[in-house]
Amino acid sequence: MKIEQIYTGCLAQGAYYIVSENEAVIIDPLRETQPYLARLEKDQVKLKYIFETHFHADFVSGHVDLSKKTGAEIVFGPTANPEFEAIIAKDNQIFEIGKIKIKVLHTPGHTMESSTFLLIDEEGKETAIFSGDTLFLGDVGRPDLAQKSAHMTQEELAGLLYESLQSKIMPLADDIIVYPAHGAGSACGKNMQKETVDSLGNQKKTNYALNQPNKESFVREVLDGLLPPPKYFGMNVAMNKGGISSFDEVMKHGNKPLSPDNVEELVEHAGALILDTRNAEDFHKGFIPNSINIGLKGDFAPWVGAMIVDVKQPIVLVADLGTEEEVITRLSRVGFDEVLGFLEGGFDSWKNSEKEIDTVNRISPEEFQKQYNENSIVFDVRKESEYEAEHVDEAFERPLSNINEWANLIDKNEHFFLHCAGGYRSMIAASILNSRGIRNFSEIEGGFNKIKETTVPKSTFMCQSKILK
């Protein structure tokens, strides 16, 4: 038997590839199928099943595409209602793969169809659980995403999750290995550990959600501090339930070189948004007017989903040379399939065409220190917990995720400073503000990580881990 965790850091997502004898299963695959097909060919095994722990909200799965290419059957837990052919398993139903077995444990709460898959090895020993979004390391799945489809309140779903954990997970042996669907950085939880594998026994000791004295306490603690889910989540759920274009079609559609004139035409006549995926250091020096900057070298896909939201928005790419296919791949993982092409030759081709160029006023932390005074307006676009841990004195808390709410309140005549932790998120914010005609600001290079090294007055530091608790 072989178990491989295929972890994708950008999405903080874990897919799983399991082989026994000449058969294999894949749990929660990403959109692109080639990495899985390559593994199957290398191991010379047949894919028998594709298990889905639930209808994912934060990424688009490759289950349908992979099934068509391999003939493997798709398996969901009880109550799932996909618009394609699949096995809707019964609670405690067992599937055989080579010499091992996978038992379906229906664990509703995060969603109604959510299931945990219990692996039973060749000797009949219960060895591991693939817990999806039911149980994370350090946390449990948020119970506020399925309210509409389940016709239940988040409190009722949280109570259901408590019962699932108590009746299906907690009775399992301590030496069972937990393989979750997500790790730290995912919006599917609030307190996940950086590790991606752990024993169930250790989670019973350290996971706050598994150490509540009763259901009422569990519901209160799990719901406390939940941030609103990214708005693209619902669209991804709909895509995972229904039929979607194959990844190959998405790549063919989007991987087209465009001239500067083509780009202008698509923006004007097709309503395309220009997504510039270069790093902040290059973007601020020059970019196509009204471009939105979300750097590929960061939490790219989740921020695209959170900022652009509409997965059907036509997009034209500006990317570093050679990264175009990677950009299209990562966009497809969160359902943004309407890429119309990329600027051939990168930004240099636009610059050489002598078309209009825009810039962002980026200043060094040292320059910020010189310009800062008691009347300075500072916008901090980090998360609430980062802000509460430590911030520039009198800075305004303006999380990037809420930019649509606070951008409209800005006085365009008043200058302000803009920063995040390191410059990635503040450049996203700067590009969005620029595109809306808000230009009277200075974005601070290196963000708060560098501001800390200056004499600019700051609040008293408080450990983030204490804030999150």
C-alpha positions, 0 to 999 in steps of 0.5 A: 500500500502507498499513500501520497499526500499531494499538497498545493501550498497556494490553496493550502489543499491536500489531495491524496493518491492511494495504491494497493496492488494494481488499483488506485484511488484519488481523494479530492483531486485538483482541476488539472488531471495530468499529474494524476494520470502521470502517477497512474502510468508510472505505477502501472495501476488502474484508477478505480475510484475518485472519492470526494469528501464534499462539494468544495467551495474554495477550489474546482475539483477535477473529478469529472474530467478525471473520471472521463479519462480513466473510467473511474467511478466518482464517489460522494457521501450520503445526500450528495446531489451532483448533476453527473453520474456518481455513486452516492455511498451509504453511511458505513459503506465499504469500497475495496481497492486491491487489498485495502478497504475504504469505509465511508463515514457520513460526517455532516456539519461543514456541508450536509454530504460531508464524509470522512473516509476511513482506510483499512489496511491489508491486515484489517487494521483501521489506519487513517482517515481522510477527513476532508473539511470535517476535521482539520489539524487544530480546527474543524470545518466552518459550519456557515457555508452550507446554510442556504442549501441545508435550510439550517442556521450556522448554529444548527450546522455546528451542532450537527458537526459536533455530533458527527465528530463525537459519534464518528471520529472521537471513538476511533483509535488514537494511532489513526493518522489524520489526513485533512483536506486543508492546512494553515492559510485556507479560508475553510478554517480559522485556527489550522496548524501548519502541519499537514499530517498528524495522529488522531490522538494528538488532535484529541489533546490539542485541537480546541474544537475536540476539547469542548465540554458540551455541544453548546460550548462547541457551537460557541467556540467554533463560530466565534471569530469566523470571517465572512467567506470569500464571495466566489465560494458559492460559484465554486460549489455550483461548478463542482456540483454541475458539469464544467469544461475540461481543463484541457479546453480551458488551457486551449481557450486561454493560452493565446498570445495577444498584441497590445492592440488585441488587448485594448480591443478585448478590454473595450469590446469584451469587457475584459479585465487586465490581470497583471501577475507580475510581482509588486516590485515590477508592477509599481514601476509601470503597468497598463492603466486599470490593471489589477495586480495579483502576483503569481508568487503568493496566495494567487488563486484565493486572492483572485477569487476574493477580489474578482469574485465573478468566475465568468469575468473575461480576463486578459493576462499580463505575466512574466514570460514563461509563466502563462500556462501556470497562471491559467492553471492556477486560475482554473483551480478556482473556476476562472475559466474565461481567460481570453489570452495573454499579452505576448512578450509581456509588459515590455511589448506594451511599453515598446508600443508607446501606449499609455503607462500608469504607475503606483507611488511606492516609497521606502520605509525610511521615506515613510518615517521622514514623511510620517507625522501625527496627522498622517492617515495610514491604511493597514490592509492586513487581517484583523488579527495581524492588525491587533497584534501590532500596528502603526499608532492611529492607523486605520484597520482596512482589510484587503478582503473588505476593500469594496466596502471601505474604498468608497469612503475614501476622500480623494483629496486627502493623502494617505499611506497604504501598507500590508505585511510585506507589500503583496496585499498592499499592491493589490489594494493599490491597483484596485484603488488606482483603477477607481481613480483613487490616486492620492496615496503612497504605498510602503515597500516591505510593509509592516515587516520593514516599518517595525524597523523604523521609529514610526510609533507603534502599538504594543505587540500582542502574540497573534496566537493569543488573539486567535484564541 
